[in-house]
Amino acid sequence: MGNFEKNISIEYLRNSANQMMQLKELSYQLLDLSEPKKIVDIGCGPGIDTVAMAKLSHEESHIIGVDFDQAMIDAANEYAKQELVDSKVRHIKASAIELPFSEENFDAVRAERLFQVIPSTIASSQVIFNELYRVLSLNGIMVLADTDWATVSINFSDIEIERRFVRFFCDVCRPNGYAGRQFLELMNKAGMIDIEVFVVPIIMRQFNSQFPLADWLVRELKSHKKATDTEIDSWMTELTEKSEKGEFLAVANMNIIKGVKK
């Protein structure tokens, strides 16, 4: 497993939010925010989504954000105050696999890009899902969104290297790089109803430090000695040049699955 924690910073999440806007807005719609609800966002980060939902939701709704990183919680609470929604939303530090809530406590549960960052040595996708399912009320809505990193496609001339580097990123840089494809099965096995599946392509046109398979990937390749210097130089040089010419293109699929607890 790669040193992914240092790559998922508050700045990274804020910068990537605009790229994820279509996905985020769809996830809000699926939660049906027009009705009064008690909502929990697991893996809330710096509060981008909890604050957005507070603005969109019914005036009697209440939203709780949960994250294991105290810096994220502090940033989220500050952001809620800045946006004048702190009366509707609060953020607490807690583990996604041991939530400090009673059973069937929430009308809606949301998690975006949570499953991919939790190593299997800590908890499997099934264990994480079971905990989210536990706190969801009967007839409550669950919306899970995550990347299937195996779907990444990058306009690089050597397909063998491109496929090898993408596979390495899935397997090493992401604790669970295939999370997005697992949610339908998890919901179906739990007996959830009204399950809907959506796929949102994330289009990336800039090869820079914010692109995950640039500096981050290279650091891990070198650390694990999984590529030659020639391969890495070719990767960085060609994709940087394509980006400068406006020819760089990478696409990844984000899967959004919605289900209702029966």
Rosetta blueprint (number, residue, H / E / L):
1 M L
2 G L
3 N L
4 F L
5 E H
6 K H
7 N H
8 I L
9 S L
10 I H
11 E H
12 Y H
13 L H
14 R H
15 N H
16 S H
17 A H
18 N L
19 Q L
20 M L
21 M H
22 Q H
23 L H
24 K H
25 E H
26 L H
27 S H
28 Y H
29 Q H
30 L H
31 L L
32 D L
33 L L
34 S L
35 E L
36 P L
37 K L
38 K E
39 I E
40 V E
41 D E
42 I E
43 G L
44 C L
45 G L
46 P L
47 G L
48 I H
49 D H
50 T H
51 V H
52 A H
53 M H
54 A H
55 K H
56 L H
57 S L
58 H L
59 E L
60 E L
61 S L
62 H E
63 I E
64 I E
65 G E
66 V E
67 D E
68 F L
69 D L
70 Q H
71 A H
72 M H
73 I H
74 D H
75 A H
76 A H
77 N H
78 E H
79 Y H
80 A H
81 K H
82 Q H
83 E L
84 L L
85 V L
86 D L
87 S L
88 K L
89 V E
90 R E
91 H E
92 I E
93 K E
94 A L
95 S E
96 A L
97 I L
98 E E
99 L L
100 P L
101 F L
102 S L
103 E L
104 E L
105 N L
106 F E
107 D E
108 A E
109 V E
110 R E
111 A E
112 E E
113 R L
114 L L
115 F H
116 Q H
117 V H
118 I L
119 P L
120 S L
121 T L
122 I L
123 A L
124 S L
125 S H
126 Q H
127 V H
128 I H
129 F H
130 N H
131 E H
132 L H
133 Y H
134 R H
135 V L
136 L E
137 S E
138 L E
139 N E
140 G E
141 I E
142 M E
143 V E
144 L E
145 A E
146 D E
147 T E
148 D E
149 W E
150 A E
151 T E
152 V E
153 S E
154 I E
155 N L
156 F L
157 S L
158 D L
159 I H
160 E H
161 I H
162 E H
163 R H
164 R H
165 F H
166 V H
167 R H
168 F H
169 F H
170 C H
171 D H
172 V H
173 C H
174 R L
175 P L
176 N L
177 G L
178 Y L
179 A H
180 G H
181 R H
182 Q L
183 F H
184 L H
185 E H
186 L H
187 M H
188 N H
189 K H
190 A L
191 G L
192 M L
193 I E
194 D E
195 I E
196 E E
197 V E
198 F E
199 V E
200 V E
201 P E
202 I E
203 I E
204 M E
205 R L
206 Q L
207 F L
208 N L
209 S L
210 Q L
211 F L
212 P L
213 L L
214 A L
215 D H
216 W H
217 L H
218 V H
219 R H
220 E H
221 L H
222 K H
223 S H
224 H H
225 K L
226 K L
227 A L
228 T L
229 D H
230 T H
231 E H
232 I H
233 D H
234 S H
235 W H
236 M H
237 T H
238 E H
239 L H
240 T H
241 E H
242 K H
243 S H
244 E H
245 K L
246 G L
247 E L
248 F L
249 L L
250 A E
251 V E
252 A E
253 N E
254 M E
255 N E
256 I E
257 I E
258 K E
259 G E
260 V E
261 K L
262 K L
